[in-house]
Amino acid sequence: MGKIVSLLSGDGMVMCHAADTTDIVSRAEYLHQTSAVVTAGLGRLLTAASLMGFRMKGEDDSLTLRIKGDGPVETLIAVSDSNGNVRGYPENPIVELPLNSHGKLDVAGAVGENGMLYVMRDLGLREPYIGTTPIVSGEIAEDIAYYYATSDQIPTVCALGVLVNKDLTVLAAGGFIAQLLPGASDAHIEQLEQNVNALPSITEMLSAGKTPEEIAALVLGGFEPAKTDELDIEYQCKCSRERVEKALISLGREELLAMAEEQDKAEVDCHFCNRKYRFSVNELKELAGG
C-alpha cells in the first residue's frame, strides 16, 4: 500500500502533493516483468499520474498519461482515479541500455527525447479534455513540469524517482509535485526554488525513511504548511468480465458472429494486469444476441 499527502502553505499560495509509490511500482514490475530501466520509467509515470489525479473533484473522474517517444520502450501509459490509485503498462517491457553519464538508469534513452506527452482528463463530460506537449527530456518529471507550465500555465516543480535493486525488485519509488497558486509572489518562487535545490533525491529521502508528509514539509519549508489530505493508494486494475463483455458487444453483432465462425473461442487480455478472459463460441453468439 502506498501513501499520498497534500500540504498547503499557511497563506494558501503554494501546495504540494507527495507520494510513496514503492509498493505500487513493485506491483507493476511483478505484473509486467519489466527490465530495470522500464521499471524506472513506468514507475515515474505511475507516480506522476497518482499525484496529478489525486483530488480530482468527481468520484468517477480519471486521468491518463501517455508518453510516446522515439526510444525503444515506445509508449508508457498510466491511469489514475480521483483517489490516486493507479494502473499502467509499457508497450515494450524489456529494454536493456547502458547506464547514463551519471551512472543512473537511462530513462530518457528508453523513452526518447523526441515525441509527445498526452494528458487526458475524463471528468464525466461528453468529451474528455486532452492536452499535449512535446517531450523536453524524456526523464518524465521535467516533461510533467513543462506540461503544467505551457498547457495549464501553472508554475510547477516535479520530482519523480524509482530505485531498482540488482535483482530487479523495487527498493524505493515516489515523488512530489509543488505548484504556485494564483497570487503567489516572486518571494514565493525564490523560497520554493531554494527549498527544492537543497533537497536530496526523492529516492534518497524515501530510502532514509522519510514519509510523504515529511518530504512535502521540506518542499514547503518556511511556508508554515498544513496537511489538507492523506490517502492510502495502490496499484488497482478495474477490469472485469462484465467490462470485457461490454467491449465485445461494442464491436457489433456481425463482428461477434464472424469471430464465432472463425475460431472456437476468443481470449481478451487486460493490458494493465495481464488477466485473461476467455469466451466460448456459444458465449460470443449470446453477446451478439443469438
Rosetta blueprint (number, residue, H / E / L):
1 M L
2 G E
3 K E
4 I E
5 V E
6 S E
7 L E
8 L E
9 S L
10 G L
11 D L
12 G L
13 M L
14 V E
15 M E
16 C E
17 H E
18 A E
19 A E
20 D E
21 T L
22 T H
23 D H
24 I H
25 V H
26 S H
27 R H
28 A H
29 E H
30 Y H
31 L H
32 H H
33 Q L
34 T L
35 S L
36 A H
37 V H
38 V H
39 T H
40 A H
41 G H
42 L H
43 G H
44 R H
45 L H
46 L H
47 T H
48 A H
49 A H
50 S H
51 L H
52 M H
53 G H
54 F L
55 R L
56 M L
57 K L
58 G L
59 E L
60 D L
61 D L
62 S E
63 L E
64 T E
65 L E
66 R E
67 I E
68 K E
69 G E
70 D L
71 G L
72 P L
73 V L
74 E L
75 T E
76 L E
77 I E
78 A E
79 V E
80 S E
81 D E
82 S L
83 N L
84 G L
85 N L
86 V E
87 R E
88 G E
89 Y E
90 P E
91 E L
92 N L
93 P L
94 I L
95 V L
96 E L
97 L L
98 P L
99 L L
100 N L
101 S L
102 H L
103 G L
104 K L
105 L L
106 D L
107 V H
108 A H
109 G H
110 A H
111 V H
112 G L
113 E L
114 N L
115 G E
116 M E
117 L E
118 Y E
119 V E
120 M E
121 R E
122 D E
123 L L
124 G L
125 L L
126 R L
127 E L
128 P L
129 Y E
130 I E
131 G E
132 T E
133 T E
134 P E
135 I L
136 V L
137 S L
138 G L
139 E L
140 I L
141 A H
142 E H
143 D H
144 I H
145 A H
146 Y H
147 Y H
148 Y H
149 A H
150 T H
151 S H
152 D H
153 Q L
154 I L
155 P L
156 T E
157 V E
158 C E
159 A E
160 L E
161 G E
162 V E
163 L E
164 V E
165 N L
166 K L
167 D L
168 L L
169 T L
170 V E
171 L E
172 A E
173 A E
174 G E
175 G E
176 F E
177 I E
178 A E
179 Q E
180 L E
181 L L
182 P L
183 G L
184 A L
185 S L
186 D H
187 A H
188 H H
189 I H
190 E H
191 Q H
192 L H
193 E H
194 Q H
195 N H
196 V H
197 N H
198 A L
199 L L
200 P L
201 S L
202 I H
203 T H
204 E H
205 M H
206 L H
207 S H
208 A L
209 G L
210 K L
211 T L
212 P H
213 E H
214 E H
215 I H
216 A H
217 A H
218 L H
219 V H
220 L L
221 G L
222 G L
223 F L
224 E L
225 P L
226 A E
227 K E
228 T E
229 D E
230 E E
231 L E
232 D E
233 I E
234 E L
235 Y E
236 Q L
237 C L
238 K L
239 C L
240 S L
241 R H
242 E H
243 R H
244 V H
245 E H
246 K H
247 A H
248 L H
249 I H
250 S L
251 L L
252 G L
253 R H
254 E H
255 E H
256 L H
257 L H
258 A H
259 M H
260 A H
261 E H
262 E H
263 Q L
264 D L
265 K E
266 A E
267 E E
268 V E
269 D E
270 C L
271 H L
272 F L
273 C L
274 N L
275 R L
276 K E
277 Y E
278 R E
279 F E
280 S E
281 V H
282 N H
283 E H
284 L H
285 K H
286 E H
287 L H
288 A H
289 G L
290 G L
